[in-house]
Amino acid sequence: MRKTLERARPTLFIEDHSIYGYYDRADLEAFLRDVGYRWRSVHGYRDASGRAINAPYLVCVPTDGNNAHEVALQACMQYGASQRPDELLVA
């Protein structure tokens, strides 16, 4: 997993299972810092039907700022792009 994260730098949406005792939250945070990510905690989201899903999550992005989500947002705002690869190349 480490090599994939270092190469691809994806945005991560992690459900925090430390609340179930599967691991320590501090270990997860240490791993994320070690592979160059920052995060914010969220306490749920709404699914496609509008139902509230309440659980702890981390939304993680690379600290170097090279992540696909940010590039896509920039392209959409600057060039009126959708998220097609050919449109993202000019961003």
N, C-alpha and C positions, 0 to 999 in steps of 0.2 A: 504494500500500500504506500509506503514512504516514497518509493521511486515514482509511482504514478502521480502522487500529489506534487512532488517536486517538478515533474515534467509537464503535467497538464495544468496545474494551478486552478482547479475548478472551485467554484463556490460550493460550500458544503452546507447541508441542512441536516443536523445531527439530532436525533432523539436521545436525550440524556438518560441512559439506563442506570446511572450511578444511584438513582433513588431506590432501585431494587437491590442494591448491594452487589451488582455484577462487577464493579470496579470503583475506584475512588475518583471523584470528579477532578481532584488535583492531578491525578495521573493523565487524564484526558487533556486537561489544560496544558500540562507540561509537554505532551506529545504535539499538540497543535502549535505551541510556541516553537518547539524544536524544528518543525517542518515549515515554519514561516507563516503562520496564520494568526489573525486576530478575530475576535468573535463578539457577538452580543447575544444575550440570553433573551429568549421569548417564551411566553408561557402558554402558547397555543396558537391556533389559526382557525380559519373557517374553510371547510372542505367545499367541493364544487356545488353541493346542494345548500350551502349556507350554514350547515351545522357546525357549532363550535367544538373544536377538538382541544381539550385542555390537557397539556402535558408539557414538561420542560424540554426545550429545544435550544440548540446553539446554531446561529447563522454565522458561518465562518467564511472569511475572504482572505486571500493572500496579503501579507503585509507589503509586498512590493507593488501592489496595485494592478498587476497584470492578471486580471481574471475576466473570464468570458462575459459575465454579467455586466460589469462596468463598461467593457468595450461595446456590448450590444446597446446599452442605454445611450452611450455617447453617439453611436451611429444613428440611432433612432432620432435623437434630438438634433444632431448637427446636419444630417443628410436626409431626414425623412425616410430613413431606411426601415425595412421590416426587420427580419433577422436572418435573411438569406445570406449564405456565406459570401457570395459575390458582392453584396452590398456592405458587409462588414469589413471587407478587405480595404476599402477606401477610408475607413475611420482611423 
